[in-house]
């Protein structure tokens, strides 16, 4: 935590009633940033210390907490809010000569913030370490943290509007961003199809979040054109290498159909014993919509994993009941609907499926998964996927990524990292101060 030492005595009376500043206090107090502060102070060494490193860092945190989209907006807030200045660590005004005249500055000039941000961009690794420390702290405070994970990506537009033909670096133009596209399709209640295509120039923020607590566990920033599935493979492999305890504690991973990939499903279950709950795309071209199940003359299945049996006397089709997953056999059990639901079936005495059937996952790994797609359990876990969408929404609305002045992948990665660290630090603070019900809140005062 970047706590300012040697506070003046009158400060506590002035900030006793913090109000909305309580949110910033939580962040400053519970942010494990000492290693970053020491590195920045060591780099400054005997240089001018008009504006201390810790005060500048706290001001950057305040800018994110209070949704300032620019340095000038933050400086105006600091100028009119004495409590905020004191909390950040700016205790005294600076008097300097400018063109022969004395000028008093109560907040750092814009160029000081710009130079400090440039320094931060060189410490992406330290920002990531802060993020990882906060995740570890949450795992300690919440024993079931990370049990169910959800993954998704969100579009973040660059301030630049298009690719610049001039590839020379000048600190302003965005050389890293490119074009991305997301397609959304569905069926309306009246049976008609709808389609929505979103295009943007910029980046993608890929997030893995805890599906129960709606808090980030891992993140990465890529160009907008990067495929979600490829980045999911890379992120999972990186977590397995650097933080294997996260995958060891995870039981399920939820994702939308953009992550429908047989290799990803196999990797999650075969290598890490994580049950994939990933929506599926219809890749079949069969006009009938079903395929016969090998070894059973009257059993068929569809691309969603629903299994049906036919009465060979009447031709009536019924969906078979879910019987669960047998991990040792690597099979899904399906039970006779006539026996389970008390239905009449003229063919039951001669039916090969009357005692139930077992379907090996290897029949089709994308369709038959450890949690049966046809079960209520699958639907229950899949609904948790919306947790990552709510986190994405908070990033846009609360941390100001809908409107910003960021250009360049490194800048975007560090800014996203700081925002996510603030989200986690606030959650840690809420829990430690017995306010767990406000853990997800980023705007309510403590």
Secondary structure per residue as TSV (DSSP state, phi and psi in degrees):
chain	resnum	aa	ss	phi	psi
A	1	X	-	360.0	135.1
A	2	X	-	-86.2	65.8
A	3	X	-	-78.9	135.6
A	4	X	-	-83.4	120.4
A	5	X	S	-76.5	162.0
A	6	X	S	57.1	52.9
A	7	X	-	-66.4	145.3
A	8	X	-	-72.6	153.7
A	9	X	T	-64.2	-36.1
A	10	X	T	-72.1	-14.5
A	11	X	H	-57.7	-42.9
A	12	X	H	-65.0	-34.3
A	13	X	H	-67.5	-35.1
A	14	X	H	-74.5	-31.5
A	15	X	S	-110.4	15.7
A	16	X	S	-59.7	-44.6
A	17	X	S	-96.7	88.1
A	18	X	-	-76.5	-33.9
A	19	X	G	60.9	-124.2
A	20	X	G	-67.4	-18.4
A	21	X	G	-69.8	-12.2
A	22	X	H	-59.8	-32.6
A	23	X	H	-64.3	-43.1
A	24	X	H	-66.8	-37.9
A	25	X	H	-58.6	-43.4
A	26	X	H	-58.4	-45.2
A	27	X	H	-64.8	-48.9
A	28	X	H	-62.2	-41.7
A	29	X	H	-72.1	-34.6
A	30	X	H	-108.4	8.5
A	31	X	-	-83.5	117.4
A	32	X	-	-80.6	68.6
A	33	X	-	-108.1	13.8
A	34	X	H	-60.6	-40.3
A	35	X	H	-61.7	-42.7
A	36	X	H	-64.4	-43.2
A	37	X	H	-61.4	-43.9
A	38	X	H	-63.7	-38.7
A	39	X	H	-65.6	-43.6
A	40	X	H	-66.1	-38.9
A	41	X	H	-68.7	-36.0
A	42	X	H	-66.3	-38.7
A	43	X	H	-66.2	-33.7
A	44	X	H	-73.2	-34.6
A	45	X	T	48.8	-117.4
A	46	X	T	-94.8	15.1
A	47	X	S	-70.0	172.9
A	48	X	-	-60.4	136.9
A	49	X	-	-120.9	41.5
A	50	X	S	-59.3	-38.4
A	51	X	S	-125.5	101.5
A	52	X	-	-57.8	149.7
A	53	X	H	-56.2	-45.4
A	54	X	H	-66.1	-38.4
A	55	X	H	-65.7	-40.8
A	56	X	H	-64.9	-42.7
A	57	X	H	-61.9	-45.1
A	58	X	H	-62.6	-34.9
A	59	X	H	-66.7	-38.8
A	60	X	H	-62.8	-43.3
A	61	X	H	-61.0	-41.9
A	62	X	H	-62.0	-38.2
A	63	X	H	-60.9	-37.1
A	64	X	H	-75.7	-45.3
A	65	X	H	-59.3	-40.7
A	66	X	T	-100.3	18.8
A	67	X	T	62.0	40.1
A	68	X	-	-85.6	126.7
A	69	X	-	-89.4	-9.5
A	70	X	S	-143.8	163.1
A	71	X	H	-62.8	-42.3
A	72	X	H	-64.0	-37.5
A	73	X	H	-62.7	-42.8
A	74	X	H	-64.6	-42.5
A	75	X	H	-62.7	-38.5
A	76	X	H	-63.7	-40.7
A	77	X	H	-63.3	-43.5
A	78	X	H	-64.8	-36.5
A	79	X	H	-64.7	-38.4
A	80	X	H	-96.2	-7.0
A	81	X	-	-119.3	96.2
A	82	X	H	-64.9	-37.3
A	83	X	H	-61.1	-41.1
A	84	X	H	-65.5	-41.4
A	85	X	H	-59.9	-44.7
A	86	X	H	-64.2	-42.1
A	87	X	H	-64.8	-36.2
A	88	X	H	-72.0	-32.3
A	89	X	T	119.5	11.5
A	90	X	-	-94.6	91.9
A	91	X	-	-90.1	-31.9
A	92	X	S	-128.7	151.0
A	93	X	-	-78.4	152.3
A	94	X	E	-106.6	130.8
A	95	X	E	-106.1	122.1
A	96	X	E	-133.6	156.5
A	97	X	E	-89.3	131.5
A	98	X	E	-133.4	111.4
A	99	X	T	54.9	43.9
A	100	X	T	83.9	-6.7
A	101	X	E	-112.3	146.0
A	102	X	E	-78.9	135.1
A	103	X	E	-130.8	130.1
A	104	X	E	-99.0	127.5
A	105	X	E	-116.4	119.9
A	106	X	S	-94.2	-15.1
A	107	X	S	-131.5	155.6
A	108	X	-	-61.6	143.2
A	109	X	-	-66.5	166.2
A	110	X	H	-59.7	-37.7
A	111	X	H	-66.1	-26.8
A	112	X	H	-66.9	-42.8
A	113	X	H	-63.8	-41.6
A	114	X	H	-61.2	-45.0
A	115	X	H	-67.0	-37.6
A	116	X	H	-66.9	-40.3
A	117	X	H	-62.8	-39.2
A	118	X	H	-60.1	-39.0
A	119	X	H	-62.8	-42.6
A	120	X	H	-62.6	-37.4
A	121	X	H	-63.1	-21.7
A	122	X	T	-82.1	-6.1
A	123	X	T	-119.5	42.9
A	124	X	H	-58.6	-39.2
A	125	X	H	-62.3	-40.6
A	126	X	H	-67.5	-37.1
A	127	X	H	-62.3	-42.0
A	128	X	H	-63.6	-36.6
A	129	X	H	-65.1	-39.4
A	130	X	H	-60.4	-44.8
A	131	X	H	-58.1	-47.3
A	132	X	H	-65.4	-37.3
A	133	X	H	-63.6	-39.6
A	134	X	H	-67.4	-38.5
A	135	X	H	-62.9	-43.3
A	136	X	H	-61.3	-40.6
A	137	X	H	-64.8	-39.7
A	138	X	H	-66.6	-35.9
A	139	X	H	-63.9	-33.6
A	140	X	H	-73.3	-39.0
A	141	X	H	-78.1	-31.4
A	142	X	-	-122.0	98.0
A	143	X	T	-56.2	-30.3
A	144	X	T	-96.3	11.7
A	145	X	T	-65.1	128.6
A	146	X	T	90.8	3.4
A	147	X	S	-65.1	-45.0
A	148	X	E	-120.6	123.3
A	149	X	E	-114.5	152.3
A	150	X	E	-130.9	145.7
A	151	X	E	-128.0	141.6
A	152	X	E	-165.4	170.4
A	153	X	E	-126.0	155.9
A	154	X	E	-132.3	148.1
A	155	X	E	-80.4	134.1
A	156	X	E	-127.1	116.8
A	157	X	E	-74.2	144.8
A	158	X	-	-81.7	158.3
A	159	X	S	-64.0	-32.1
A	160	X	S	-68.2	148.7
A	161	X	-	-98.2	-19.5
A	162	X	S	-160.5	171.6
A	163	X	-	-68.6	140.9
A	164	X	-	-98.9	126.7
A	165	X	S	-66.8	-27.1
A	166	X	-	-81.0	109.9
A	167	X	-	-92.5	5.5
A	168	X	-	-72.6	135.1
A	169	X	-	-76.0	128.2
A	170	X	-	-134.5	7.0
A	171	X	S	84.2	-3.9
A	172	X	S	-120.1	-48.7
A	173	X	S	-72.1	150.2
A	174	X	-	-96.1	109.4
A	175	X	S	-96.1	-9.0
A	176	X	S	-98.5	-29.7
A	177	X	-	-69.5	155.9
A	178	X	E	-149.5	-173.8
A	179	X	E	-87.3	138.2
A	180	X	E	-127.0	159.7
A	181	X	E	-145.0	135.2
A	182	X	E	-124.1	135.1
A	183	X	E	-115.2	132.2
A	184	X	E	-120.7	130.3
A	185	X	E	-134.5	152.3
A	186	X	E	-168.4	-177.9
A	187	X	E	-120.1	128.5
A	188	X	-	-74.6	170.6
A	189	X	T	-62.6	-29.0
A	190	X	T	-84.1	3.5
A	191	X	S	93.1	-5.7
A	192	X	-	-82.6	149.7
A	193	X	E	-87.7	148.3
A	194	X	E	-128.9	154.1
A	195	X	E	-144.6	138.6
A	196	X	E	-133.3	128.2
A	197	X	E	-118.1	125.8
A	198	X	E	-114.6	125.7
A	199	X	E	-119.1	145.1
A	200	X	E	-154.5	158.8
A	201	X	E	-110.0	117.4
A	202	X	E	160.3	-121.7
A	203	X	E	-137.9	174.2
A	204	X	E	-123.9	134.7
A	205	X	E	-101.8	115.0
A	206	X	E	-96.7	126.1
A	207	X	E	-124.8	137.0
A	208	X	E	-113.1	121.7
A	209	X	E	-124.3	158.3
A	210	X	E	-73.0	122.7
A	211	X	T	-74.7	-15.7
A	212	X	T	-94.1	-40.7
A	213	X	T	-99.0	-7.7
A	214	X	T	57.0	49.3
A	215	X	E	-129.3	142.6
A	216	X	E	-69.4	145.7
A	217	X	E	-116.4	-33.3
A	218	X	E	-154.3	154.1
A	219	X	E	-152.5	159.3
A	220	X	E	-153.8	152.7
A	221	X	E	-117.6	128.7
A	222	X	E	-131.8	173.0
A	223	X	E	-61.4	156.0
A	224	X	T	-62.5	-26.0
A	225	X	T	-81.7	-8.9
A	226	X	S	-64.0	129.6
A	227	X	-	-68.5	138.1
A	228	X	H	-60.1	-43.1
A	229	X	H	-64.3	-44.4
A	230	X	H	-60.4	-42.5
A	231	X	H	-70.2	-32.3
A	232	X	H	-62.3	-44.2
A	233	X	H	-58.5	-46.4
A	234	X	H	-64.6	-42.6
A	235	X	H	-65.0	-42.2
A	236	X	H	-65.6	-41.5
A	237	X	H	-64.1	-37.9
A	238	X	H	-66.9	-42.2
A	239	X	H	-63.1	-42.0
A	240	X	H	-61.3	-34.3
A	241	X	H	-80.2	-41.4
A	242	X	H	-100.1	-33.3
A	243	X	-	-137.0	63.6
A	244	X	H	-60.7	-23.8
A	245	X	H	-62.4	-25.7
A	246	X	H	-67.1	-45.4
A	247	X	H	-71.3	-31.3
A	248	X	H	-65.9	-33.8
A	249	X	H	-84.1	-16.7
A	250	X	-	-79.0	137.1
A	251	X	-	-109.7	-35.4
A	252	X	E	-137.4	154.4
A	253	X	E	-134.9	123.0
A	254	X	E	-102.5	143.6
A	255	X	E	-160.0	157.5
A	256	X	-	-82.3	-178.2
A	257	X	G	-68.7	-10.3
A	258	X	G	-64.4	-17.1
A	259	X	G	-107.1	16.6
A	260	X	-	-70.9	97.3
A	261	X	-	-146.2	121.0
A	262	X	H	-59.2	-38.6
A	263	X	H	-64.0	-38.3
A	264	X	H	-67.5	-41.9
A	265	X	H	-61.6	-45.0
A	266	X	H	-62.9	-43.8
A	267	X	I	-60.4	-46.7
A	268	X	I	-60.5	-46.3
A	269	X	I	-84.2	-48.1
A	270	X	I	-69.1	-38.8
A	271	X	I	-93.1	-35.4
A	272	X	H	-120.6	-1.0
A	273	X	-	57.4	35.3
A	274	X	-	-100.0	126.3
A	275	X	E	-78.7	116.0
A	276	X	E	-77.3	130.3
A	277	X	E	-120.5	80.6
A	278	X	E	-120.9	126.7
A	279	X	-	-60.8	156.9
A	280	X	-	-120.5	144.0
A	281	X	-	-91.3	149.8
A	282	X	-	-84.4	102.3
A	283	X	-	-97.1	0.6
A	284	X	-	-79.7	147.0
A	285	X	-	-111.5	5.5
A	286	X	-	-65.7	127.4
A	287	X	S	-67.0	-27.6
A	288	X	S	-74.5	-31.5
A	289	X	S	87.1	-3.8
A	290	X	-	-135.4	160.4
A	291	X	E	-131.4	145.4
A	292	X	E	-69.4	143.6
A	293	X	-	-88.5	123.0
A	294	X	T	-58.3	133.0
A	295	X	T	94.6	-4.0
A	296	X	-	-135.9	120.9
A	297	X	T	-72.7	-24.4
A	298	X	T	-122.2	25.0
A	299	X	E	-122.2	131.9
A	300	X	E	-131.6	166.3
A	301	X	E	-143.8	159.4
A	302	X	-	-113.8	-179.9
A	303	X	T	-70.1	-15.4
A	304	X	T	-89.9	-0.5
A	305	X	S	90.9	5.6
A	306	X	-	-76.4	133.9
A	307	X	E	-115.3	133.7
A	308	X	E	-125.5	149.0
A	309	X	E	-119.9	148.6
A	310	X	E	-108.0	140.3
A	311	X	-	-82.0	115.6
A	312	X	T	-73.3	-7.1
A	313	X	T	-88.1	-45.0
A	314	X	T	-104.6	-17.6
A	315	X	-	79.5	7.6
A	316	X	-	-72.1	136.7
A	317	X	E	-106.1	132.8
A	318	X	E	-132.9	144.4
A	319	X	E	-77.8	132.6
A	320	X	-	-75.7	149.3
A	321	X	E	-77.0	150.9
A	322	X	E	-78.0	129.8
A	323	X	E	-112.9	1.4
A	324	X	E	99.5	-178.2
A	325	X	E	-113.7	130.7
A	326	X	E	-104.3	102.0
A	327	X	T	-64.8	-39.6
A	328	X	T	-67.1	-32.5
A	329	X	T	-91.4	-14.0
A	330	X	T	57.8	47.6
A	331	X	E	-135.5	155.4
A	332	X	E	-102.8	137.7
A	333	X	E	-95.5	137.7
A	334	X	E	-125.5	137.0
A	335	X	E	-113.2	153.2
A	336	X	-	-63.0	123.0
A	337	X	H	-66.0	-31.6
A	338	X	H	-63.7	-43.5
A	339	X	H	-72.3	-40.4
A	340	X	H	-72.8	-36.7
A	341	X	H	-109.3	3.7
A	342	X	T	69.8	34.4
A	343	X	-	-91.3	158.3
A	344	X	-	-91.8	134.4
A	345	X	-	-141.7	118.6
A	346	X	T	-68.8	-21.3
A	347	X	T	-97.6	1.5
A	348	X	T	-59.0	-36.3
A	349	X	T	-67.5	-26.7
A	350	X	T	-104.1	-2.2
A	351	X	-	-76.7	132.5
A	352	X	T	-74.9	-12.8
A	353	X	T	-102.1	8.8
A	354	X	T	-65.8	-27.2
A	355	X	T	-93.8	8.7
A	356	X	-	92.0	163.3
A	357	X	E	-132.9	160.8
A	358	X	E	-117.7	132.2
A	359	X	E	-114.9	120.0
A	360	X	E	-70.1	141.0
A	361	X	G	-58.5	-29.5
A	362	X	G	-69.5	-10.1
A	363	X	G	-57.5	-43.8
A	364	X	-	-164.4	104.7
A	365	X	T	-65.4	-26.1
A	366	X	T	-77.6	-25.1
A	367	X	T	-92.7	-47.5
A	368	X	S	-99.6	109.1
A	369	X	-	-119.5	163.1
A	370	X	S	-53.7	-35.2
A	371	X	S	-98.3	115.7
A	372	X	-	-57.1	125.7
A	373	X	T	-61.4	-24.8
A	374	X	T	-87.0	1.6
A	375	X	S	-94.2	158.3
A	376	X	H	-65.9	-30.2
A	377	X	H	-62.0	-42.7
A	378	X	H	-61.9	-44.7
A	379	X	H	-62.4	-40.0
A	380	X	H	-61.3	-45.9
A	381	X	H	-72.0	-37.1
A	382	X	H	-64.0	-33.4
A	383	X	G	-63.3	-20.6
A	384	X	G	-70.9	-15.0
A	385	X	G	-58.9	-27.0
A	386	X	H	-65.0	-13.9
A	387	X	H	-59.7	-40.7
A	388	X	H	-69.7	-30.1
A	389	X	H	-68.9	-35.5
A	390	X	H	-68.9	-36.9
A	391	X	H	-63.3	-43.4
A	392	X	H	-58.5	-40.9
A	393	X	H	-64.3	-40.2
A	394	X	H	-65.1	-37.2
A	395	X	H	-61.8	-41.2
A	396	X	H	-69.1	-52.4
A	397	X	H	-79.0	-43.2
A	398	X	H	-88.7	-34.4
A	399	X	H	-102.9	3.8
A	400	X	-	73.4	30.3
A	401	X	-	-86.2	-1.3
A	402	X	S	-74.6	-34.7
A	403	X	S	-134.1	120.3
A	404	X	-	-154.6	178.7
A	405	X	-	-125.0	38.2
A	406	X	-	-98.9	131.6
A	407	X	-	-133.9	132.8
A	408	X	S	106.4	140.1
A	409	X	H	-65.4	-43.3
A	410	X	H	-61.7	-44.8
A	411	X	H	-61.6	-44.0
A	412	X	H	-64.5	-40.8
A	413	X	H	-63.4	-45.7
A	414	X	H	-66.1	-43.1
A	415	X	H	-62.9	-42.8
A	416	X	H	-63.7	-41.6
A	417	X	H	-60.4	-44.0
A	418	X	H	-63.6	-43.7
A	419	X	H	-61.0	-43.5
A	420	X	H	-69.9	-35.0
A	421	X	H	-62.8	-40.4
A	422	X	H	-63.5	-41.6
A	423	X	H	-58.3	-45.3
A	424	X	H	-71.6	-41.6
A	425	X	H	-62.1	-39.2
A	426	X	H	-66.0	-38.2
A	427	X	H	-65.2	-44.2
A	428	X	H	-59.8	-44.5
A	429	X	H	-62.2	-43.2
A	430	X	H	-60.1	-44.2
A	431	X	H	-65.4	-47.1
A	432	X	H	-67.1	-24.7
A	433	X	T	-102.2	24.7
A	434	X	T	59.6	39.7
A	435	X	-	-125.4	44.1
A	436	X	G	-61.1	-27.3
A	437	X	G	-66.3	-19.7
A	438	X	G	-100.6	13.2
A	439	X	T	-57.0	-37.7
A	440	X	T	-85.3	-12.1
A	441	X	-	-77.4	130.9
A	442	X	S	-109.1	-5.0
A	443	X	S	-121.4	-17.6
A	444	X	S	-78.4	143.8
A	445	X	-	-75.3	156.0
A	446	X	-	-69.5	360.0
